[in-house]
C-alpha cells in the first residue's frame, strides 16, 4: 500500500467565509501538559513571612467609662479616715487618762505624806535634841526609836564621843521646843521637813542660868513599815 502525503490545507481567499463546522465536531480545550517528572529530592523550602512589629495592647478605656480604673468610692475613703481619727483620739485619751490617773495617785500619796511626816518630825526632833546629864543612856535610846537603823548608828557614835563627856562634865540639861515646821519637799515615801527649834540649856558653864538658842534643823523623813523615821539631820 503506497503512502500518500497529506494534502496541504487550501488557503482562503480574502473575504471568503469559513465553512461551517459540522455538528459533533468539538475540539478539545487545550490543556496544560502534565509533567511526569518526579519532584526534586531534598528539603522543601517554605516561604517565610518576616515577623511584623509586636501587637500593641488594646487601648485603655477612657477614665469616664463605667468601671474603668475605678478605686474605692469616696464614702469608703471618708469612713476609713474617720475611723483612723477615732482610733488616734481614743489612744490619746487612753494614754492621757492613764498618765493622769497615775499622776493623781502620786500626788495624793505625796499630799498624805506632807500631812503625816511633819508631826513625826516634830516628835523626833524633841527627843533627839533634848537630854539630861543624869539620864544620858535613856535619852539616847529614846531618840533612836525615831531613827532608821542607819542614822541611829551615826547618832550613837556622835552622842558617845561628844555629848556624853561634855554633858556629864558641865552637868548640862537641854530642853528642845519646836516653834514651827514646814515641808520643803515631799514624795510618797520621803519628806524633808524644816523645823524652827528653841533649845534651852542649863549648865555650870553659865552658872545655872538658862540659855536659849534659836536653831533651824532639817529632818529627812522616810516611811518604813507605815512609820515615819528620821534618816538624816542637818542643822543651820
Secondary structure, 3 states (H helix, E strand, C coil): CCCCCCCCCCCCCCCCCCCCCCCCCCCCCCCCCCCCCCCCCCCCCCCCCCCCCCCCCCCCCCCCCCCCCCCCCHHHHHHHHHHHHHHHHHHHHHHHHHHHHHHHHHHHHHHHHHHHHHHHHHHHHHHHCCEECCCHHHHHHHHHCCECHHHHHHHHHHHHHHHHHHHHHHCCEEEEEEEEEEEEEECCCEEEEEEEEEEEEECHHHCCCCEEEEEEEEEEEEEECCEEEEEEEEEC
